[in-house]
Amino acid sequence: MDLSNIGDLIGGLGLFLLGMQLMTDGLKRAAGQTLRKVLEAATRSRLRGLLSGTAITALVNSSSAVTVATIGFVNAGLLNLGQSVAVIYGCNIGSTMTGWLVATIGFNFNINAFALPIIGAGMTMRLVGGEKRYAHLGTALTGFGLFFIGLSFLKDTFNGLENSIPFESISQTSYGLALFVLAGFILTVLIQSSGAAMAITLSMASTGAIPLATAGALVIGANLGTTSTAALSVIGATSNAKRIACAHVFFNLITGTVGLVLLIGLAGIINRSNLQQSIDMVILLALFHTLFNVVGVLIMWPITAPMVAFLKTLFRREDEDLGKVRFLDKNILETPPLAIDAMTRELGRVSRMASTLAKEALSAETSDAHHVQTQVQIINKLVIEIGKFNQKLAQQQIGEEISEILPSAMRVARYFNEMARLSGLIVQYSERFHQINDSNTQQDIYELKKITSKMLDAAVINDEEVNAASDSRAILHKLEKKYQKIKQHVLDAMIAGRLSPDEGTELLDSLSHIHRLGEQAEKSTRYWSSLMPVEHRAPITSDTEATKPLETESPQLTESPQGSDAKSDNTVALNNDVVKTTANTADKPAAVN
């Protein structure tokens, strides 16, 4: 092999990989929500998961794309770990489609006769289609043509290679076959594509550069090499992502070992027989690749349940504490609808944490302040992580609907963060509440806390659902009415001398925090709908409309509860890289719209 051949090899491999990338991206974007719907159907049984994984991987020609989508569905709670493992099994079977494309089309037709017209037609569709579905199909069609042109270069590169390297004599020994398995593994790791490694192997086999047993060993190595892609993709990822990657590694290691044992036992017979002359080697290798993965599924299927039980015990301490995100994963950023699902799920979790913390603060003693402040920091950390994920998602190719969701997600996250901050302030006033001697004021404070707790219950998000905004609005009006009443009582007590100016001001500040806590909870409910798909959204009520009384309420409820005590000293700044919360030590509440 001279420099010219090396150049053809590098260029052909580049064209092949580019073609695969364009095919995958085009088909993914053309499919739209189809990927989501098919995977949702996989939740019904493990068998459906297997069939879905096989079908989708064969369609988009990328097992990594389906694996990433599967991780996203697990993180979003749409698939459990057992079902996702079945999808991963299907991905391994579906990935054999590349071999069949190469074997049935790539080496049996004049590639230039159909590849170049396909590229021309695909680019025409791409240029005139804009963002329509057929434009994305044009991208896939262009990739399809480049795929086969790259394959043509690869095939020509390996002509006469058998005269330079004694492949047949090396493959006669067990060590030799193991060496070729290692070569297939390293090749896949280097180019991060088992499909490309498979194409190189089939190209070498089609020219007679390598015997059948050697090609089989390279195929096994390529299968094992896909585990490196899974392992690299979950560095710093969530626990579920790591568990799925482990399942992928287990599958390929076990089936690879079985395949290698069979190949070593049959290598001598295969190489000495006339099998290679009577059957097309490329077809035979594609068949071996498929059967190899099917046998792997048959071996793994009975032990899937105990394997899943074992996987659930892994990565718990490292990644599943309260301060770590559970649903956000970098691997799903390239699939924006799944990323939105994950972010919505994470926001729902933060909602429950913030509501629980707020209720604890309303009933807490001063001695609980340290616990509350710890929880405040945890929620603040989660909001920062959501902000980072939000910004990374904004850098992807997203549509108009998702671009509208992103700022709303940060708005809702900000409400939860403010609820946590206010909870930390409220607990500091617990002792002041107990020192009030006036029984009427004590009763008013108790009722204000009770109404606020109802608001927190109405606003909490459970399983992507939240109570109707009208319910929260009704509770908000009761809260406004009670807040104005108790505020007037405190002012009267200050004028009458029952409270000193310092005591009265401090009490008003504490009551303002409770009142504002209820407002933030109501706003989170009001804007939560904007995170849903368009067809499921409810109209967002403005702040002015939200504070108007319901038709059944008295006009006196229109008095604005926000006065000079609603000043802001806390802001959230969305920088280029992080979402940073800056909180001052002053007691006055922040104003967040």
HELIX and SHEET records of a PDB file:
HELIX    1   1 LEU A    3  ALA A   31  1                                  29    
HELIX    2   2 THR A   34  ALA A   41  1                                   8    
HELIX    3   3 ALA A   42  ARG A   44  5                                   3    
HELIX    4   4 ARG A   46  VAL A   60  1                                  15    
HELIX    5   5 SER A   63  ASN A   75  1                                  13    
HELIX    6   6 LEU A   81  GLY A   94  1                                  14    
HELIX    7   7 MET A   97  LEU A  101  1                                   5    
HELIX    8   8 VAL A  102  GLY A  106  3                                   5    
HELIX    9   9 ILE A  111  GLY A  129  1                                  19    
HELIX   10  10 ARG A  133  THR A  157  1                                  25    
HELIX   11  11 LEU A  161  ASN A  163  5                                   3    
HELIX   12  12 PHE A  167  ILE A  170  1                                   4    
HELIX   13  13 SER A  174  ILE A  191  1                                  18    
HELIX   14  14 SER A  194  SER A  206  1                                  13    
HELIX   15  15 LEU A  212  SER A  233  1                                  22    
HELIX   16  16 SER A  239  ARG A  272  1                                  34    
HELIX   17  17 LEU A  275  SER A  278  1                                   4    
HELIX   18  18 MET A  281  MET A  300  1                                  20    
HELIX   19  19 TRP A  301  ILE A  303  5                                   3    
HELIX   20  20 THR A  304  LEU A  311  1                                   8    
HELIX   21  21 ARG A  316  ASP A  319  1                                   4    
HELIX   22  22 LYS A  330  ILE A  332  5                                   3    
HELIX   23  23 PRO A  336  SER A  363  1                                  28    
HELIX   24  24 THR A  366  ASP A  368  5                                   3    
HELIX   25  25 ALA A  369  ALA A  394  1                                  26    
HELIX   26  26 GLU A  400  ILE A  426  1                                  27    
HELIX   27  27 VAL A  427  TYR A  429  5                                   3    
HELIX   28  28 SER A  430  HIS A  434  1                                   5    
HELIX   29  29 SER A  439  ALA A  459  1                                  21    
HELIX   30  30 ALA A  469  ALA A  496  1                                  28    
HELIX   31  31 PRO A  501  TRP A  528  1                                  28    
HELIX   32  32 SER A  529  LEU A  531  5                                   3    
HELIX   33  33 VAL A  534  HIS A  536  5                                   3    
HELIX   34  34 ASP A  543  ALA A  546  1                                   4    
HELIX   35  35 PRO A  555  THR A  558  5                                   4    
SHEET    1   A 2 ASN A 570  LEU A 574  0                                        
SHEET    2   A 2 VAL A 579  ALA A 583 -1                                        
END                                                                             
